[in-house]
Amino acid sequence: MAGRRKPWMVRKSVGPCARGGSSPPARTMAGKAEKRRLGTGCLERRGDGVLADHEFHNVPIALEENMAGLLPDIDPDGLLEFSVVFTDRSLNHMSQSFQGVMTDISHTLRQVYHAHAVVVVPGGGTYAMEAVARQFATDKKCLVIRNGWFSFRWTQIFDAGDIPSASIVLKARTIEDGPQAAFAPAPIAEVVAAIRAEKPDVVFAPHVETSSGIILPDDYMRVVAEAVESVGGLFVLDCVASGTIWVDMKDIGIDVLISAPQKGWSASPCSGLVMLGERARTRIEETTSSSFACDLKQWLQIMEAYEGGGHAYHATMPTDALVKFRDTMMETEAYGFEKVRAEQQELGDRVRALLVGKGFRSVAAEGFQAPGVVVSYTDDPDIQNGKKFAAEGMQIAAGVPLQCDEPDDYRTFRLGLFGLDKLHDIDRAVGALDRALGRIVEDTNIR
């Protein structure tokens, strides 16, 4: 009869989850539920460690047949929001819409990096670094290729959590004498010799080091990967600052690759991204994390639940930001992943030439100069701290120490060349820097 409401069966949990209690790690819901089904189940870990279902009851609830999401810009074709997790103003992690977001993210990251498995860790790149360290490095011997402050971060994470049994560090070093000398990574022969002698369980390296602008070339990484595999270790590569210089995990031999949305992917910071190769995916089953919130294996199970057509809960995810991330990934894919890689290289080459032409020397040596992060020497403290750039309407990043035995008078400034908007209009980006640098150079007698 017109105007009458129809009953819809709702699977309603009777137990702690129904009262707002926590659900267990990686609670996987059954595949694709009916469009109007509401509610979730709940599992509870028994004393013997087994996940046991609470009793479920089918309770008839009368809903309007045409009910949908309350707000048109959140999930208009989804369910009315009455969970204990979100409000109507956020996308629910249990929604079919968000399930699609997660599978899109997984598919794209697998495609770009040639990964075997994908993990999204809420937080940021450093959260992903710590999640990887606490999953794979606990009580293990580790080796770190340190090219600056943000690969020194591995040591900071190790020390804060008392994670590895031992840690060996191979530092970047100057390749020439005198002031403002260029830095290069540890020679590859030295790295290989250390790996063969020490037989580390895990080797950590930055693809692009944000404090020095040093990039590891593909051939360098391949040799490291071969040496690490020969001693049974895992090779972890930090690609947070790689921009759109994508790394092919299979081709290079990377076991774990770390990234984040806010640099190379032109999206909002909200999570760390961890890509696993086949060996790392197998190895993770033998490991136990020392973190709850940054438990990499639990977050892997979350992603695998979404990939399987369901959903799961470990901790609240930044759903709305992940939607924007997915949308930007789709935009980049439509434009062309190889095209933005070429644009990144061209932009970096032109900016580096511009800086050298104005008298600013590169910290990164020839052959190791990243196109997405350019770090240059200066003697001027107001160039180093960015004040002179701010006066020209430009935000840069101040220079930071390297923790690589640099001299006491080491002083730099850093330029980030990230984002689709710079890549798609290289002339505009280079022109803006040229004008700002021109005025800065005119106003100072020192570099």
Secondary structure, DSSP 8 states (H G I E B T S, - for coil): -TT--EEEEEEEE-SGGGGT----TT----SS--TT------EEE-TTS-EEE--EEEEEEEE-TT---SSTTT-TTS----SSS--TTS--TTSHHHHHHHHHHHHHHHHHHT-SEEEEEES-HHHHHHHHHHHH-TTSEEEEEE-SHHHHHHHHHHHHHT--SEEEEEE-EESSSSTT--EE---HHHHHHHHHHH--SEEEEESEETTTTEE--HHHHHHHHHHHHHTT-EEEEE-TT-TT----HHHHT-SEEEE-TTSTT-S---EEEEEE-HHHHHHHTT---S-STT-HHHHHHHHHHHHTT----SS---HHHHHHHHHHHHHHHHH-HHHHHHHHHHHHHHHHHHHHHTT--BSB-TT-B-SSEEEEE-S-HHHHTSHHHHHTT---EE----SS---TT--EEEEE--SHHHHTTHHHHHHHHHHHHHHHHHT-S--
